[in-house]
Amino acid sequence: MQLINLGKSSSKGHYSAGVIAGNLLFVSGMLSIDLNTGVPCNGGIREHMLMSLNNVKLVLDQANLALENVVQCRIYTTDVEFWNDINEIYSEFFGIHKPARVVVPVPKLHYGCLVEIECVAEVY
């Protein structure tokens, strides 16, 4: 098992940003927070979505993986009304690659974030 951490952006919680087990990378939930400053995104759902996705990409980069390695994403959002914007930003971000995905409505997320994304990627 290999742990992936993001340097000074280390979590306040007791977990790693990513864990490689066997041929899979499990990326912990990435909130829409600037990982360098710890400041939550102050924009709308589109900005929150892009920040969370970029945080996921940082973990993938640390593991030397690409977006094409992602096989599944779980997106938590505070409002199902954001679905169209979530889908649009997600599809622009991943391009022609289409990992399995679920969008899960939740009552609220830490720090007032509008979205949190976790994923599983194949390591080969």
Contact map, one row per residue, 1 for C-alpha under 8 A:
1110000000000000001111000000000000000000000000000000000000000000000000000000000000000000000000000000000000000000000000000000
1111000000000000001110000000000000000000000000000000000000000000000000000000000000000000000000000000000000000000000000000000
1111100000000001111100000000000000000000000000000000000000000000000000000000000000000000000000000000000000000000000000000000
0111110000000001111100000000000000000000000000000000000000100110000000000000000000000000000000000000000000000000000000000000
0011111001000001110000000000000000000000000000000000000000100000000000000000000000000000000000000000000000000000000000000000
0001111111000000100000000000000000000000000000000000000001100100000000000000000000000000000000000000000000000000000000000000
0000111111000000000000000000000000000000000000000000000000000000000000000000000000000000000000000000000000000000000000000000
0000011111000000000000000000000000010000000000000000000000000000000000000000000000000000000000000000000000000000000000000000
0000011111100000000000000000000000111100000000000000000000000000000000000000000000000000000000000000000000000000000000000000
0000111111110000100000000000000000000000000000000000000000000000000000000000000000000000000000000000000000000000000000000000
0000000011111111100000000000000000000000000000000000000000000000000000000000000000000000000000000000000000000000000000000000
0000000001111100000000000000000000000000000000000000000000000000000000000000000000000000000000000000000000000000000000000000
0000000000111110000000000000000000000000000000000000000000000000000000000000000000000000000000000000000000000000000000000000
0000000000111111000000000000000000000000000000000000000000000000000000000000000000000000000000000000000000000000000000000000
0000000000101111100000000001000000000000000000000000000000000000000000000000000000000000000000000000000000000000000000000000
0011100000100111111000000001000000000000000000000000000000000000000000000000000000000000000000000000000000000000000000000000
0011110001100011111000000011100000000000000000000000000000100000000000000000000000000000000000000000000000000000000000000000
0011100000000001111100001111000000000000000000000000000000100000000000000000000000000000000000000000000000000000000000000000
1111000000000001111110001110000000000000000000000000000000000000000000000000000000000000000000000000000000000000000000000000
1111000000000000011111111100000000000000000000000000000000000000000000000000000000000000000000000000000000000000000000000000
1100000000000000001111111100000000000000000000000000000000000000000000000000000000000000000000000000000000000000000000000000
1000000000000000000111110000000000000000000000000000000000000000000000000000000000000000000000000000000000000000000000000000
0000000000000000000111111000000000000000000000000000000000000000000000000000000000000000000000000000000000000000000000000111
0000000000000000000111111100000000000000000000000000000000000000000000000000000000000000000000000000000000000000000000011110
0000000000000000011110111110000000000000000000000000000000000000000000000000000000000000000000000000000000000000000000011110
0000000000000000011110011111000000000000000000000000000000000000000000000000000000000000000000000000000000000000000001111000
0000000000000000111000001111110000000000000000000000000100100000000000000000000000000000000000000000000000000000000001111000
0000000000000011110000000111110000000000000000000000000000000000000000000000000000000000000000000000000000000000000011100000
0000000000000000100000000011111000000000000000000000000000000000000000000000000000000000000000000000000000000000000111100000
0000000000000000000000000011111110000000000000000001101100000000000000000000000000000000000000000000000000000000000111000000
0000000000000000000000000000111110000000000000000011001000000000000000000000000000000000000000000000000000000100101110000000
0000000000000000000000000000011111000001100000011111001000000000000000000000000000000000000000000000000000000000111100000000
0000000000000000000000000000011111100111100000000011000000000000000000000000000000000000000000000000000000000000100000000000
0000000000000000000000000000000111111111100000000010000000000000000000000000000000000000000000000000000000000000000000000000
0000000010000000000000000000000011111110000000000000001000000000000000000000000000000000000000000000000000000000000000000000
0000000110000000000000000000000001111100000000000000000000000000000000000000000000000000000000000000000000000000000000000000
0000000010000000000000000000000001111110000000000000000000000000000000000000000000000000000000000000000000000000000000000000
0000000010000000000000000000000011111111000000000000000000000000000000000000000000000000000000000000000000000000000000000000
0000000000000000000000000000000011101111100000000000000000000000000000000000000000000000000000000000000000000000000000000000
0000000000000000000000000000000111000111110000000000000000000000000000000000000000000000000000000000000000000011100000000000
0000000000000000000000000000000111000011111000110010000000000000000000000000000000000000000000000000000000000000100000000000
0000000000000000000000000000000000000001111100110000000000000000000000000000000000000000000000000000000000000000000000000000
0000000000000000000000000000000000000000111111110000000000000000000000000000000000000000000000000000000000000000000000000000
0000000000000000000000000000000000000000011111110000000000000000000000000000000000000000000000000000000000000000000000000000
0000000000000000000000000000000000000000001111111000000000000000000000000000000001001100000000000000000000000000011000000000
0000000000000000000000000000000000000000001111111100000000000000000000000000000000001100100000000000000000000000000000000000
0000000000000000000000000000000000000000111111111110000000000000000000000000000000000000000000000000000000000000000000000000
0000000000000000000000000000000100000000111111111111000000000000000000000000000000000000000000000000000000000000111000000000
0000000000000000000000000000000100000000000011111111100000000000000000000000000000000100110000000000000000000000011000000000
0000000000000000000000000000000100000000000001111111110000000000000000000000000000000000100000000000000000000000000000000000
0000000000000000000000000000001111000000100000111111111000000000000000000000000000000000000000000000000000000000000000000000
0000000000000000000000000000011110000000000000011111111100000000000000000000000000000000000000000000000000000000001110000000
0000000000000000000000000000010000000000000000001111111110000000000000000000000000000000010010000000000000000000000010000000
0000000000000000000000000000000000000000000000000111111111000000000000000000000000000000000000000000000000000000000000000000
0000000000000000000000000000011100100000000000000011111111100000000000000000000000000000000000000000000000000000000000000000
0000000000000000000000000010010000000000000000000001111111110000000000000000000000000000000000000000000000000000000011100000
0000000000000000000000000000000000000000000000000000111111111000011000000000000000000000000000000000000000000000000000000000
0000010000000000000000000000000000000000000000000000011111111100000000000000000000000000000000000000000000000000000000000000
0001110000000000110000000010000000000000000000000000001111111110000000000000000000000000000000000000000000000000000000000000
0000000000000000000000000000000000000000000000000000000111111111111000000000000000000000000000000000000000000000000000000000
0000000000000000000000000000000000000000000000000000000011111111110000000000000000000000000000000000000000000000000000000000
0001010000000000000000000000000000000000000000000000000001111111100000000000000000000000000000000000000000000000000000000000
0001000000000000000000000000000000000000000000000000000000111111100000000000000000000000000000000000000000000000000000000000
0000000000000000000000000000000000000000000000000000000000011111110000000000000000000000000000000000000000000000000000000000
0000000000000000000000000000000000000000000000000000000000011111111010000000000000000000000000000000000000000000000000000010
0000000000000000000000000000000000000000000000000000000010011001111111000000000000000000000000000000000000000000000000000000
0000000000000000000000000000000000000000000000000000000010010000111111000000000000000000000001001000000000000000000000000000
0000000000000000000000000000000000000000000000000000000000000000011111100000000000000000000001001000000000000000000000000000
0000000000000000000000000000000000000000000000000000000000000000111111100000000000000000000000000000000000000000000000001110
0000000000000000000000000000000000000000000000000000000000000000011111111000000000000000000000000010000000000000000000111100
0000000000000000000000000000000000000000000000000000000000000000000111111000000000000000000000000011000000000000000000111100
0000000000000000000000000000000000000000000000000000000000000000000001111100000000000000000000000011100000000000000000111000
0000000000000000000000000000000000000000000000000000000000000000000001111110000000000000000000000011110000000000000011110000
0000000000000000000000000000000000000000000000000000000000000000000000011111000000000000000000000000111100000000000011100000
0000000000000000000000000000000000000000000000000000000000000000000000001111100000000000000000000000111100000000001111000000
0000000000000000000000000000000000000000000000000000000000000000000000000111110000000000000000000000001111000000001110000000
0000000000000000000000000000000000000000000000000000000000000000000000000011111101000000000000000000001111011000011100000000
0000000000000000000000000000000000000000000000000000000000000000000000000001111100000000000000000000000011111000011000000000
0000000000000000000000000000000000000000000000000000000000000000000000000000111111100000000000000000000011100000010000000000
0000000000000000000000000000000000000000000000000000000000000000000000000000111111100000000000000000000010000000000000000000
0000000000000000000000000000000000000000000000000000000000000000000000000000001111110000000000000000000000000000000000000000
0000000000000000000000000000000000000000000010000000000000000000000000000000101111111100000000000000000000000000000000000000
0000000000000000000000000000000000000000000000000000000000000000000000000000001111111110000000000000001000000000000000000000
0000000000000000000000000000000000000000000000000000000000000000000000000000000011111111000000000000000000000000000000000000
0000000000000000000000000000000000000000000011000000000000000000000000000000000001111111100000000000000000000000000000000000
0000000000000000000000000000000000000000000011001000000000000000000000000000000001111111110000000000000000000000000000000000
0000000000000000000000000000000000000000000000000000000000000000000000000000000000111111111000000000000000000000000000000000
0000000000000000000000000000000000000000000000000000000000000000000000000000000000011111111100000000000000000000000000000000
0000000000000000000000000000000000000000000001001100000000000000000000000000000000001111111110000000000000000000000000000000
0000000000000000000000000000000000000000000000001000100000000000000000000000000000000111111111000000000000000000000000000000
0000000000000000000000000000000000000000000000000000000000000000000000000000000000000011111111110100000000000000000000000000
0000000000000000000000000000000000000000000000000000000000000000000000000000000000000001111111100000000000000000000000000000
0000000000000000000000000000000000000000000000000000100000000000000000000000000000000000111111100000000000000000000000000000
0000000000000000000000000000000000000000000000000000000000000000001100000000000000000000011111111100000000000000000000000000
0000000000000000000000000000000000000000000000000000000000000000000000000000000000000000001111111100000000000000000000000000
0000000000000000000000000000000000000000000000000000000000000000000000000000000000000000001001111100000000000000000000000000
0000000000000000000000000000000000000000000000000000000000000000001100000000000000000000000001111110000000000000000000000000
0000000000000000000000000000000000000000000000000000000000000000000000000000000000000000001001111111000000000000000000000000
0000000000000000000000000000000000000000000000000000000000000000000001111000000000000000000000001111100000000000000000000000
0000000000000000000000000000000000000000000000000000000000000000000000111000000000000000000000000111110000000000000000000000
0000000000000000000000000000000000000000000000000000000000000000000000011110000000000000000000000011111000000000000000000000
0000000000000000000000000000000000000000000000000000000000000000000000001110000000000000000000000001111100000000000000000000
0000000000000000000000000000000000000000000000000000000000000000000000000111100000100000000000000000111110000000000000000000
0000000000000000000000000000000000000000000000000000000000000000000000000111100000000000000000000000011111000000000000000000
0000000000000000000000000000000000000000000000000000000000000000000000000001111100000000000000000000001111100000000000000000
0000000000000000000000000000000000000000000000000000000000000000000000000001111000000000000000000000000111111000000000000000
0000000000000000000000000000000000000000000000000000000000000000000000000000011000000000000000000000000011111000000000000000
0000000000000000000000000000000000000000000000000000000000000000000000000000110000000000000000000000000001111101110000000000
0000000000000000000000000000000000000000000000000000000000000000000000000000110000000000000000000000000001111111111100000000
0000000000000000000000000000001000000000000000000000000000000000000000000000000000000000000000000000000000011111100000000000
0000000000000000000000000000000000000001000000000000000000000000000000000000000000000000000000000000000000001111100000000000
0000000000000000000000000000000000000001000000000000000000000000000000000000000000000000000000000000000000011111110000000000
0000000000000000000000000000001110000001100000010000000000000000000000000000000000000000000000000000000000011111111100000000
0000000000000000000000000000000100000000000010011000000000000000000000000000111000000000000000000000000000011001111100000000
0000000000000000000000000000001100000000000010011001000000000000000000000011110000000000000000000000000000001000111110000000
0000000000000000000000000000111100000000000000000001000000000000000000000011100000000000000000000000000000001000111111000000
0000000000000000000000000001111000000000000000000001100100000000000000001111000000000000000000000000000000000000001111100000
0000000000000000000000000111110000000000000000000000000100000000000000001110000000000000000000000000000000000000000111110000
0000000000000000000000000111100000000000000000000000000100000000000001111100000000000000000000000000000000000000000011111000
0000000000000000000000011110000000000000000000000000000000000000000001111000000000000000000000000000000000000000000001111100
0000000000000000000000011110000000000000000000000000000000000000000011110000000000000000000000000000000000000000000000111110
0000000000000000000000111000000000000000000000000000000000000000000011100000000000000000000000000000000000000000000000011111
0000000000000000000000111000000000000000000000000000000000000000100010000000000000000000000000000000000000000000000000001111
0000000000000000000000100000000000000000000000000000000000000000000000000000000000000000000000000000000000000000000000000111
